[in-house]
């Protein structure tokens, strides 16, 4: 229940209920799902997995990519001496094992695309392109496949983003 407005005054019960209905319509409008719509749980679960996967991606880039780029400055004879340490990084030993959860990012987007397909909120070809891209994205770091995966995913997601920006979805 809404207990007051910006100036601190009390709104009557009827005005408060109208305000709640307004915000309920705004929050449950065309840009979001409610639990009773097809695909709603797919969107929620996929979103949670995707967020967790994005955090893991940040760990991956910080721990492996950025850190290893500092070794470029080492002379060749010193670089050879750190090979055992690099092998441990490559095997993702210790806390780096969490990086093996990185596919959760793709799995989350895959689940969301299935939800979009079930809900029929967008044309079927868009979630299908996202699904193709996310399946290809599950590859073990083969750059050419990752490039094609990004292209397929972008073909599916960009029209959705444009629709959201135009507020027509």
Buried (B, 14 or more C-beta within 10 A) or exposed (E): EBEEEEEEEEBEEEEBEEBEEEEEEEEEEEEEBEEEBEBBBBBBBBBEBBEBBBBBBEBBEEBBEEEEEEEEEEEEEEEEEEEEEEEEBEEBEEEBEBBEBBBBBBBBBBBBBBBBBBBEBBEEEBBBBBBBBBEBBBBEEEEEBBEBBEBBBBBBBEBBEEBEEEEEB
